[in-house]
Amino acid sequence: MFDSLFSAGSTIALPAWAALGAAPWLGRAKPAIWAATGIVIPVGLGLAYWWLMATYWSSAAGGGYDSLSAVHALFQHPGLLTAGWFHYLAFDLFVGTWIAREGERAGIAPLLLIPCLALTFLFGPVGLLAFLALRVAPACARLARELHRRQPQLAMFGGLLLAIMVPALAASALDPRTLNGAGVWVKPLKFMASVSLYALTTAWLLGDLPRERRGSAAERAIVAVVIATGLFEVGYITLQGALGQASHFNNDSTFHAVMYVLMGVGALSLNATALPLAWQMARHGGALPPAYRLAAVLGLVLTFVAGAGAGMAISQHQGPTIGALAGGAVLPLLGWSATGGDLRVAHFLGVHAQQVLPIAGALIAMWRIPLGRAAVWLVAAGYAAAILCAFRMAHAGVPLVSLGA
């Protein structure tokens, strides 16, 4: 019976997906197709799903949603496995119809939506992510043009690093090698993203200065240091990752020890560019909204003080973790220790004050919050307190989130 139900669900879904893809070229039939693929068929599959779950739930010994093993036990029963298939078919078809409707509303060419629909049919959330990327592409293009107008060299440098992340991501997927428990390409990718964001943020803030300050000696020096140090940091870390060797805390040879010292000098110099930029904004940013101007200055100062301070603490400690178990659990994506203190939390908060506080200041100015400058000081104090709290937790050996061993 279950094989027949599985085949019936697939037989219904496949033509529905084909019709959904062809709907933009079927004229008056399109509303009916969208009604079928977005309402009628998902509701029918949903009712079948409800019946299967209600009928066979009690038959799966140890089944449930509270752990991976419980989910595994749940889907050992063919009736509940069939229900899971119907769940997949119903939701993906519903999301596919939403993509088709939203794409038309946004004026996206139907041919560009076909790959998104195919990915949604085959891989569910991947298709939704592809559509969302397509949806924000025009806004990203406008942002890129604005960044280039504000500071072309830094905009191109930041964009280049983002572009280089594509082959690095491919290498990460294909290269099985690890270093200290993480893929050899994880650190290069993190630094590419971090330096790119730093460069692009600096480009944006430089563009807030008066036109007569563009091209000044101070701006040229800031741009040159960001690009030179960023290239050095990312280049060496990527080289070491490709070789399967450590870039940080590597004293295996005189060369590696010297390069590690130079990396420290480069990172400090990169962070130090925040200070002259803060001075330029404080001195020449009189035309900016007061709340935004103050937030930008405080964010840049905090970026240097906390970002560089946390970096030096990591270097002096000869590593970012305190009291962590060797090979213990880490937070997904971030890589921070989940079994002990990690100074990278404070470092992360510090270097991103450059983005967080100016955004907060811009929102305070845009929403015309009373006593805007006081509100900025309050936000900045709260953010600084969060950084100090992260420092204290790290030195006490307490993880940001504990996941056990």
C-alpha positions as a Markdown table, in Angstrom:
| # | Residue | x | y | z |
|---|---|---|---|---|
| 1 | Met | 0.0 | 0.0 | 0.0 |
| 2 | Phe | 2.7 | 2.4 | 1.0 |
| 3 | Asp | 4.6 | 1.9 | -2.3 |
| 4 | Ser | 1.3 | 2.8 | -4.1 |
| 5 | Leu | 0.8 | 5.9 | -2.0 |
| 6 | Phe | 4.4 | 7.0 | -2.7 |
| 7 | Ser | 4.0 | 6.5 | -6.4 |
| 8 | Ala | 0.6 | 8.3 | -6.3 |
| 9 | Gly | 2.2 | 11.4 | -4.6 |
| 10 | Ser | 5.0 | 11.5 | -7.1 |
| 11 | Thr | 2.6 | 11.1 | -10.0 |
| 12 | Ile | 0.6 | 14.1 | -8.8 |
| 13 | Ala | 3.6 | 16.3 | -8.0 |
| 14 | Leu | 5.7 | 15.8 | -11.2 |
| 15 | Pro | 3.1 | 17.1 | -13.6 |
| 16 | Ala | 2.2 | 19.9 | -11.2 |
| 17 | Trp | 5.9 | 21.1 | -11.2 |
| 18 | Ala | 6.0 | 20.9 | -15.0 |
| 19 | Ala | 2.8 | 23.0 | -15.2 |
| 20 | Leu | 4.2 | 25.5 | -12.7 |
| 21 | Gly | 7.4 | 26.0 | -14.7 |
| 22 | Ala | 5.4 | 26.4 | -18.0 |
| 23 | Ala | 2.7 | 28.6 | -16.4 |
| 24 | Pro | 4.1 | 32.0 | -17.5 |
| 25 | Trp | 3.7 | 31.0 | -21.2 |
| 26 | Leu | 0.2 | 29.4 | -20.8 |
| 27 | Gly | -1.8 | 32.7 | -20.7 |
| 28 | Arg | -5.2 | 32.4 | -19.0 |
| 29 | Ala | -4.4 | 29.0 | -17.6 |
| 30 | Lys | -1.8 | 30.5 | -15.2 |
| 31 | Pro | -4.2 | 31.5 | -12.4 |
| 32 | Ala | -5.7 | 28.0 | -12.4 |
| 33 | Ile | -2.3 | 26.4 | -12.3 |
| 34 | Trp | -1.2 | 28.5 | -9.4 |
| 35 | Ala | -4.4 | 27.7 | -7.5 |
| 36 | Ala | -3.7 | 24.0 | -8.1 |
| 37 | Thr | 0.0 | 24.0 | -7.2 |
| 38 | Gly | -0.3 | 26.5 | -4.4 |
| 39 | Ile | -3.5 | 25.4 | -2.7 |
| 40 | Val | -5.3 | 22.4 | -4.0 |
| 41 | Ile | -2.5 | 19.9 | -4.3 |
| 42 | Pro | -0.6 | 20.9 | -1.1 |
| 43 | Val | -3.9 | 20.7 | 0.8 |
| 44 | Gly | -4.6 | 17.3 | -0.6 |
| 45 | Leu | -1.1 | 16.1 | 0.2 |
| 46 | Gly | -1.4 | 17.7 | 3.6 |
| 47 | Leu | -4.6 | 15.8 | 4.4 |
| 48 | Ala | -2.9 | 12.5 | 3.4 |
| 49 | Tyr | 0.1 | 13.4 | 5.6 |
| 50 | Trp | -2.2 | 14.1 | 8.6 |
| 51 | Trp | -4.0 | 10.7 | 8.1 |
| 52 | Leu | -0.7 | 8.8 | 7.8 |
| 53 | Met | 0.7 | 10.5 | 10.9 |
| 54 | Ala | -2.4 | 10.0 | 13.0 |
| 55 | Thr | -2.8 | 6.4 | 12.0 |
| 56 | Tyr | 0.8 | 5.1 | 12.4 |
| 57 | Trp | 2.4 | 7.5 | 14.9 |
| 58 | Ser | 1.9 | 5.0 | 17.8 |
| 59 | Ser | 3.4 | 2.2 | 15.7 |
| 60 | Ala | 6.9 | 3.7 | 15.7 |
| 61 | Ala | 8.6 | 2.5 | 18.9 |
| 62 | Gly | 10.9 | 5.2 | 20.3 |
| 63 | Gly | 10.0 | 7.5 | 17.5 |
| 64 | Gly | 9.7 | 11.3 | 17.9 |
| 65 | Tyr | 11.4 | 14.6 | 17.2 |
| 66 | Asp | 13.4 | 15.1 | 20.4 |
| 67 | Ser | 16.6 | 13.6 | 19.0 |
| 68 | Leu | 18.2 | 12.4 | 15.8 |
| 69 | Ser | 17.9 | 8.8 | 16.9 |
| 70 | Ala | 14.2 | 9.3 | 17.7 |
| 71 | Val | 13.6 | 10.8 | 14.2 |
| 72 | His | 15.5 | 7.8 | 12.7 |
| 73 | Ala | 13.2 | 5.4 | 14.6 |
| 74 | Leu | 10.1 | 7.4 | 13.5 |
| 75 | Phe | 10.9 | 7.0 | 9.9 |
| 76 | Gln | 11.7 | 3.3 | 10.1 |
| 77 | His | 7.9 | 2.7 | 9.8 |
| 78 | Pro | 6.9 | 2.8 | 6.1 |
| 79 | Gly | 3.7 | 4.7 | 6.8 |
| 80 | Leu | 5.5 | 7.5 | 8.6 |
| 81 | Leu | 8.2 | 7.5 | 5.9 |
| 82 | Thr | 5.5 | 7.9 | 3.3 |
| 83 | Ala | 4.1 | 10.8 | 5.4 |
| 84 | Gly | 7.5 | 12.4 | 5.4 |
| 85 | Trp | 7.6 | 12.2 | 1.6 |
| 86 | Phe | 4.1 | 13.8 | 1.4 |
| 87 | His | 5.3 | 16.5 | 3.7 |
| 88 | Tyr | 8.3 | 17.2 | 1.4 |
| 89 | Leu | 6.1 | 17.2 | -1.7 |
| 90 | Ala | 3.4 | 19.5 | -0.2 |
| 91 | Phe | 5.8 | 22.1 | 1.2 |
| 92 | Asp | 8.1 | 22.2 | -1.7 |
| 93 | Leu | 5.3 | 22.7 | -4.2 |
| 94 | Phe | 3.8 | 25.4 | -2.0 |
| 95 | Val | 7.1 | 27.2 | -1.8 |
| 96 | Gly | 7.6 | 26.8 | -5.6 |
| 97 | Thr | 4.3 | 28.5 | -6.3 |
| 98 | Trp | 5.3 | 31.3 | -4.0 |
| 99 | Ile | 8.5 | 31.7 | -5.9 |
| 100 | Ala | 6.6 | 31.9 | -9.2 |
| 101 | Arg | 4.2 | 34.5 | -7.8 |
| 102 | Glu | 6.8 | 36.6 | -6.1 |
| 103 | Gly | 9.1 | 36.4 | -9.1 |
| 104 | Glu | 6.4 | 37.7 | -11.4 |
| 105 | Arg | 5.5 | 40.5 | -9.0 |
| 106 | Ala | 9.2 | 41.5 | -8.8 |
| 107 | Gly | 9.5 | 41.5 | -12.6 |
| 108 | Ile | 12.0 | 38.7 | -12.7 |
| 109 | Ala | 12.2 | 37.0 | -16.2 |
| 110 | Pro | 10.4 | 33.6 | -16.1 |
| 111 | Leu | 13.5 | 31.9 | -17.6 |
| 112 | Leu | 15.5 | 33.0 | -14.6 |
| 113 | Leu | 13.0 | 31.4 | -12.2 |
| 114 | Ile | 13.2 | 27.9 | -13.9 |
| 115 | Pro | 16.5 | 27.0 | -12.1 |
| 116 | Cys | 15.1 | 28.2 | -8.8 |
| 117 | Leu | 12.0 | 26.0 | -9.3 |
| 118 | Ala | 14.2 | 23.0 | -10.3 |
| 119 | Leu | 16.4 | 23.4 | -7.3 |
| 120 | Thr | 13.3 | 23.7 | -5.0 |
| 121 | Phe | 11.9 | 20.5 | -6.5 |
| 122 | Leu | 15.1 | 18.6 | -6.0 |
| 123 | Phe | 16.7 | 20.2 | -2.9 |
| 124 | Gly | 14.0 | 22.2 | -1.2 |
| 125 | Pro | 15.6 | 25.1 | 0.7 |
| 126 | Val | 18.5 | 25.4 | -1.8 |
| 127 | Gly | 15.9 | 26.5 | -4.4 |
| 128 | Leu | 14.5 | 29.0 | -2.0 |
| 129 | Leu | 18.0 | 30.4 | -1.2 |
| 130 | Ala | 18.7 | 30.7 | -5.0 |
| 131 | Phe | 15.5 | 32.7 | -5.5 |
| 132 | Leu | 16.2 | 35.0 | -2.6 |
| 133 | Ala | 19.7 | 35.6 | -4.0 |
| 134 | Leu | 18.1 | 36.4 | -7.3 |
| 135 | Arg | 15.6 | 38.6 | -5.6 |
| 136 | Val | 18.2 | 40.8 | -3.8 |
| 137 | Ala | 20.6 | 40.9 | -6.8 |
| 138 | Pro | 19.4 | 44.3 | -8.1 |
| 139 | Ala | 19.7 | 45.8 | -4.6 |
| 140 | Cys | 23.2 | 44.3 | -4.3 |
| 141 | Ala | 24.1 | 45.8 | -7.7 |
| 142 | Arg | 22.9 | 49.2 | -6.5 |
| 143 | Leu | 24.9 | 48.8 | -3.3 |
| 144 | Ala | 28.0 | 47.9 | -5.3 |
| 145 | Arg | 27.7 | 51.0 | -7.5 |
| 146 | Glu | 27.3 | 53.2 | -4.4 |
| 147 | Leu | 30.3 | 51.7 | -2.8 |
| 148 | His | 32.3 | 52.2 | -5.9 |
| 149 | Arg | 31.2 | 55.9 | -6.1 |
| 150 | Arg | 32.2 | 56.4 | -2.5 |
| 151 | Gln | 35.7 | 54.8 | -2.6 |
| 152 | Pro | 36.5 | 52.8 | -5.8 |
| 153 | Gln | 39.7 | 51.2 | -4.7 |
| 154 | Leu | 38.4 | 49.7 | -1.5 |
| 155 | Ala | 35.1 | 48.7 | -3.2 |
| 156 | Met | 37.0 | 46.8 | -5.9 |
| 157 | Phe | 39.3 | 45.2 | -3.3 |
| 158 | Gly | 36.4 | 44.1 | -1.1 |
| 159 | Gly | 34.5 | 42.8 | -4.2 |
| 160 | Leu | 37.7 | 40.9 | -5.3 |
| 161 | Leu | 37.9 | 39.1 | -2.0 |
| 162 | Leu | 34.2 | 38.1 | -2.2 |
| 163 | Ala | 34.8 | 36.8 | -5.7 |
| 164 | Ile | 37.8 | 34.8 | -4.6 |
| 165 | Met | 35.6 | 33.1 | -1.9 |
| 166 | Val | 33.8 | 31.2 | -4.7 |
| 167 | Pro | 36.7 | 29.0 | -5.7 |
| 168 | Ala | 37.8 | 28.8 | -2.1 |
| 169 | Leu | 34.3 | 27.4 | -1.2 |
| 170 | Ala | 34.7 | 24.9 | -4.0 |
| 171 | Ala | 38.1 | 23.9 | -2.7 |
| 172 | Ser | 36.6 | 23.5 | 0.8 |
| 173 | Ala | 33.9 | 21.2 | -0.6 |
| 174 | Leu | 36.4 | 19.0 | -2.5 |
| 175 | Asp | 39.4 | 19.1 | -0.1 |
| 176 | Pro | 39.1 | 16.6 | 2.8 |
| 177 | Arg | 42.2 | 17.7 | 4.6 |
| 178 | Thr | 41.8 | 19.2 | 8.1 |
| 179 | Leu | 44.0 | 21.2 | 10.4 |
| 180 | Asn | 43.3 | 21.3 | 14.2 |
| 181 | Gly | 40.0 | 19.7 | 13.6 |
| 182 | Ala | 38.7 | 22.1 | 10.9 |
| 183 | Gly | 38.9 | 22.0 | 7.2 |
| 184 | Val | 42.1 | 23.7 | 5.8 |
| 185 | Trp | 40.0 | 26.2 | 3.9 |
| 186 | Val | 37.9 | 27.3 | 6.8 |
| 187 | Lys | 40.3 | 30.0 | 8.1 |
| 188 | Pro | 41.1 | 31.4 | 4.6 |
| 189 | Leu | 37.4 | 31.8 | 4.0 |
| 190 | Lys | 36.8 | 33.5 | 7.3 |
| 191 | Phe | 39.6 | 36.0 | 6.7 |
| 192 | Met | 38.4 | 36.7 | 3.1 |
| 193 | Ala | 35.0 | 37.5 | 4.4 |
| 194 | Ser | 36.2 | 39.5 | 7.4 |
| 195 | Val | 38.7 | 41.6 | 5.4 |
| 196 | Ser | 36.3 | 42.2 | 2.6 |
| 197 | Leu | 33.6 | 43.5 | 5.1 |
| 198 | Tyr | 36.2 | 45.7 | 6.7 |
| 199 | Ala | 37.3 | 47.2 | 3.4 |
| 200 | Leu | 33.7 | 47.7 | 2.2 |
| 201 | Thr | 32.7 | 49.3 | 5.5 |
| 202 | Thr | 35.7 | 51.6 | 5.3 |
| 203 | Ala | 34.7 | 52.6 | 1.7 |
| 204 | Trp | 31.2 | 53.5 | 2.9 |
| 205 | Leu | 32.4 | 55.6 | 5.8 |
| 206 | Leu | 35.0 | 57.4 | 3.7 |
| 207 | Gly | 32.2 | 58.3 | 1.3 |
| 208 | Asp | 30.4 | 60.1 | 4.2 |
| 209 | Leu | 33.2 | 62.7 | 4.3 |
| 210 | Pro | 32.8 | 66.0 | 2.5 |
| 211 | Arg | 33.7 | 66.0 | -1.2 |
| 212 | Glu | 36.7 | 68.3 | -0.5 |
| 213 | Arg | 38.2 | 65.6 | 1.8 |
| 214 | Arg | 38.1 | 63.0 | -1.0 |
| 215 | Gly | 41.5 | 62.1 | -2.2 |
| 216 | Ser | 43.2 | 63.7 | 0.8 |
| 217 | Ala | 46.5 | 62.4 | 2.1 |
| 218 | Ala | 44.6 | 60.8 | 5.1 |
| 219 | Glu | 42.2 | 59.0 | 2.8 |
| 220 | Arg | 45.0 | 57.8 | 0.5 |
| 221 | Ala | 46.9 | 56.5 | 3.5 |
| 222 | Ile | 43.9 | 54.6 | 5.0 |
| 223 | Val | 43.1 | 53.0 | 1.6 |
| 224 | Ala | 46.7 | 52.0 | 1.0 |
| 225 | Val | 47.1 | 50.4 | 4.5 |
| 226 | Val | 43.8 | 48.5 | 4.3 |
| 227 | Ile | 44.6 | 47.0 | 0.9 |
| 228 | Ala | 48.3 | 46.3 | 1.6 |
| 229 | Thr | 47.7 | 44.6 | 5.0 |
| 230 | Gly | 44.5 | 42.9 | 3.9 |
| 231 | Leu | 46.3 | 41.4 | 0.9 |
| 232 | Phe | 49.1 | 40.2 | 3.0 |
| 233 | Glu | 46.9 | 38.7 | 5.7 |
| 234 | Val | 44.6 | 36.9 | 3.3 |
| 235 | Gly | 47.3 | 35.9 | 0.9 |
| 236 | Tyr | 49.5 | 34.2 | 3.5 |
| 237 | Ile | 46.6 | 32.6 | 5.4 |
| 238 | Thr | 45.3 | 31.2 | 2.1 |
| 239 | Leu | 48.8 | 29.9 | 1.1 |
| 240 | Gln | 49.2 | 28.2 | 4.4 |
| 241 | Gly | 45.7 | 26.7 | 4.1 |
| 242 | Ala | 46.4 | 25.4 | 0.6 |
| 243 | Leu | 49.7 | 23.8 | 2.0 |
| 244 | Gly | 47.8 | 22.3 | 4.9 |
| 245 | Gln | 49.9 | 24.2 | 7.4 |
| 246 | Ala | 49.0 | 26.6 | 10.3 |
| 247 | Ser | 49.4 | 30.3 | 9.7 |
| 248 | His | 48.9 | 31.4 | 13.4 |
| 249 | Phe | 51.1 | 30.2 | 16.3 |
| 250 | Asn | 53.3 | 28.4 | 13.8 |
| 251 | Asn | 56.9 | 28.3 | 15.1 |
| 252 | Asp | 58.1 | 25.3 | 13.1 |
| 253 | Ser | 60.8 | 27.3 | 11.4 |
| 254 | Thr | 62.3 | 30.7 | 11.4 |
| 255 | Phe | 60.3 | 31.7 | 8.3 |
| 256 | His | 57.0 | 30.7 | 9.9 |
| 257 | Ala | 57.9 | 32.5 | 13.1 |
| 258 | Val | 58.8 | 35.7 | 11.3 |
| 259 | Met | 55.6 | 35.5 | 9.2 |
| 260 | Tyr | 53.5 | 35.1 | 12.3 |
| 261 | Val | 55.0 | 38.3 | 13.8 |
| 262 | Leu | 54.5 | 40.1 | 10.5 |
| 263 | Met | 50.9 | 39.0 | 10.5 |
| 264 | Gly | 50.4 | 40.5 | 14.0 |
| 265 | Val | 51.9 | 43.8 | 12.8 |
| 266 | Gly | 49.7 | 43.7 | 9.7 |
| 267 | Ala | 46.5 | 42.9 | 11.7 |
| 268 | Leu | 47.3 | 45.7 | 14.2 |
| 269 | Ser | 48.0 | 48.2 | 11.3 |
| 270 | Leu | 44.7 | 47.2 | 9.6 |
| 271 | Asn | 42.7 | 47.8 | 12.8 |
| 272 | Ala | 44.6 | 51.1 | 13.4 |
| 273 | Thr | 43.1 | 52.6 | 10.2 |
| 274 | Ala | 39.9 | 53.0 | 12.2 |
| 275 | Leu | 41.5 | 55.7 | 14.3 |
| 276 | Pro | 42.4 | 58.3 | 11.6 |
| 277 | Leu | 39.0 | 57.6 | 9.9 |
| 278 | Ala | 37.3 | 58.3 | 13.3 |
| 279 | Trp | 39.2 | 61.5 | 13.5 |
| 280 | Gln | 38.3 | 62.6 | 10.0 |
| 281 | Met | 34.6 | 61.9 | 10.7 |
| 282 | Ala | 34.7 | 63.7 | 14.0 |
| 283 | Arg | 36.4 | 66.7 | 12.5 |
| 284 | His | 34.9 | 67.0 | 9.1 |
| 285 | Gly | 31.5 | 65.2 | 9.4 |
| 286 | Gly | 29.5 | 68.2 | 10.4 |
| 287 | Ala | 27.0 | 67.7 | 7.6 |
| 288 | Leu | 26.0 | 64.2 | 8.9 |
| 289 | Pro | 23.1 | 63.6 | 11.3 |
| 290 | Pro | 24.6 | 64.1 | 14.7 |
| 291 | Ala | 23.5 | 60.6 | 16.0 |
| 292 | Tyr | 25.0 | 58.8 | 13.0 |
| 293 | Arg | 28.2 | 60.8 | 13.2 |
| 294 | Leu | 28.7 | 60.0 | 16.8 |
| 295 | Ala | 27.9 | 56.4 | 16.3 |
| 296 | Ala | 30.4 | 56.0 | 13.5 |
| 297 | Val | 33.1 | 57.6 | 15.5 |
| 298 | Leu | 32.4 | 55.5 | 18.6 |
| 299 | Gly | 32.2 | 52.3 | 16.4 |
| 300 | Leu | 35.5 | 53.0 | 14.8 |
| 301 | Val | 37.3 | 53.7 | 18.1 |
| 302 | Leu | 35.7 | 50.6 | 19.7 |
| 303 | Thr | 36.8 | 48.6 | 16.6 |
| 304 | Phe | 40.4 | 49.4 | 17.3 |
| 305 | Val | 40.3 | 49.2 | 21.1 |
| 306 | Ala | 38.4 | 46.0 | 21.4 |
| 307 | Gly | 39.4 | 44.3 | 18.1 |
| 308 | Ala | 43.1 | 44.9 | 18.5 |
| 309 | Gly | 42.9 | 44.3 | 22.2 |
| 310 | Ala | 41.3 | 40.9 | 21.8 |
| 311 | Gly | 43.7 | 40.1 | 19.0 |
| 312 | Met | 46.7 | 40.9 | 21.3 |
| 313 | Ala | 45.1 | 38.8 | 24.1 |
| 314 | Ile | 44.8 | 35.8 | 21.8 |
| 315 | Ser | 48.4 | 36.2 | 20.8 |
| 316 | Gln | 49.7 | 36.5 | 24.4 |
| 317 | His | 47.7 | 33.5 | 25.4 |
| 318 | Gln | 49.1 | 31.5 | 22.4 |
| 319 | Gly | 45.6 | 30.6 | 21.3 |
| 320 | Pro | 42.0 | 31.7 | 21.5 |
| 321 | Thr | 40.6 | 29.1 | 24.0 |
| 322 | Ile | 40.9 | 29.0 | 27.7 |
| 323 | Gly | 40.0 | 25.7 | 29.5 |
| 324 | Ala | 38.5 | 24.1 | 26.5 |
| 325 | Leu | 38.6 | 20.4 | 25.9 |
| 326 | Ala | 41.0 | 19.3 | 23.2 |
| 327 | Gly | 38.9 | 18.3 | 20.2 |
| 328 | Gly | 35.8 | 19.4 | 22.1 |
| 329 | Ala | 32.6 | 20.6 | 20.6 |
| 330 | Val | 32.5 | 23.9 | 18.7 |
| 331 | Leu | 29.7 | 26.2 | 17.6 |
| 332 | Pro | 28.6 | 25.5 | 14.0 |
| 333 | Leu | 29.9 | 28.0 | 11.4 |
| 334 | Leu | 31.7 | 30.2 | 13.9 |
| 335 | Gly | 34.0 | 27.5 | 15.2 |
| 336 | Trp | 34.1 | 29.0 | 18.8 |
| 337 | Ser | 34.7 | 26.5 | 21.6 |
| 338 | Ala | 31.6 | 25.2 | 23.3 |
| 339 | Thr | 33.5 | 23.5 | 26.1 |
| 340 | Gly | 35.6 | 26.4 | 27.4 |
| 341 | Gly | 36.3 | 30.1 | 27.2 |
| 342 | Asp | 37.0 | 31.6 | 23.7 |
| 343 | Leu | 38.6 | 35.0 | 23.2 |
| 344 | Arg | 37.4 | 35.1 | 19.6 |
| 345 | Val | 33.9 | 36.0 | 20.8 |
| 346 | Ala | 35.2 | 39.4 | 22.2 |
| 347 | His | 37.3 | 39.8 | 19.1 |
| 348 | Phe | 34.4 | 39.2 | 16.8 |
| 349 | Leu | 32.2 | 41.8 | 18.7 |
| 350 | Gly | 35.1 | 44.3 | 18.7 |
| 351 | Val | 35.9 | 44.2 | 15.0 |
| 352 | His | 32.2 | 44.4 | 14.1 |
| 353 | Ala | 31.6 | 47.5 | 16.2 |
| 354 | Gln | 32.6 | 49.3 | 12.9 |
| 355 | Gln | 29.3 | 48.1 | 11.4 |
| 356 | Val | 26.9 | 47.7 | 14.4 |
| 357 | Leu | 27.2 | 51.1 | 15.9 |
| 358 | Pro | 26.9 | 53.1 | 12.6 |
| 359 | Ile | 23.9 | 51.1 | 11.6 |
| 360 | Ala | 22.4 | 51.8 | 15.1 |
| 361 | Gly | 23.2 | 55.5 | 14.7 |
| 362 | Ala | 21.6 | 55.6 | 11.2 |
| 363 | Leu | 18.4 | 54.0 | 12.5 |
| 364 | Ile | 18.3 | 56.4 | 15.5 |
| 365 | Ala | 18.7 | 59.3 | 13.1 |
| 366 | Met | 16.2 | 57.9 | 10.6 |
| 367 | Trp | 13.5 | 57.2 | 13.2 |
| 368 | Arg | 14.2 | 60.7 | 14.8 |
| 369 | Ile | 14.4 | 59.2 | 18.3 |
| 370 | Pro | 14.4 | 62.0 | 20.9 |
| 371 | Leu | 17.8 | 62.7 | 22.5 |
| 372 | Gly | 19.5 | 60.8 | 19.6 |
| 373 | Arg | 23.1 | 61.4 | 20.8 |
| 374 | Ala | 22.2 | 60.1 | 24.3 |
| 375 | Ala | 20.6 | 57.1 | 22.7 |
| 376 | Val | 23.8 | 56.4 | 20.8 |
| 377 | Trp | 25.9 | 56.7 | 23.9 |
| 378 | Leu | 23.5 | 54.2 | 25.6 |
| 379 | Val | 23.8 | 51.7 | 22.7 |
| 380 | Ala | 27.6 | 52.1 | 22.6 |
| 381 | Ala | 27.8 | 51.5 | 26.3 |
| 382 | Gly | 25.7 | 48.4 | 26.1 |
| 383 | Tyr | 27.8 | 47.1 | 23.2 |
| 384 | Ala | 31.0 | 47.8 | 25.1 |
| 385 | Ala | 29.6 | 46.0 | 28.1 |
| 386 | Ala | 28.8 | 43.0 | 25.9 |
| 387 | Ile | 32.4 | 42.9 | 24.8 |
| 388 | Leu | 33.7 | 43.1 | 28.3 |
| 389 | Cys | 31.3 | 40.4 | 29.3 |
| 390 | Ala | 32.7 | 38.2 | 26.5 |
| 391 | Phe | 36.2 | 38.9 | 27.8 |
| 392 | Arg | 35.3 | 37.9 | 31.3 |
| 393 | Met | 33.5 | 34.7 | 30.2 |
| 394 | Ala | 36.5 | 33.7 | 28.1 |
| 395 | His | 39.1 | 34.3 | 30.9 |
| 396 | Ala | 36.8 | 32.4 | 33.3 |
| 397 | Gly | 36.8 | 29.4 | 30.8 |
| 398 | Val | 33.0 | 29.8 | 30.2 |
| 399 | Pro | 31.8 | 29.1 | 26.6 |
| 400 | Leu | 29.3 | 31.4 | 25.0 |
| 401 | Val | 27.1 | 28.4 | 24.4 |
| 402 | Ser | 27.8 | 25.1 | 26.1 |
| 403 | Leu | 27.4 | 22.0 | 24.0 |
| 404 | Gly | 29.3 | 19.6 | 26.3 |
| 405 | Ala | 32.2 | 17.4 | 25.2 |
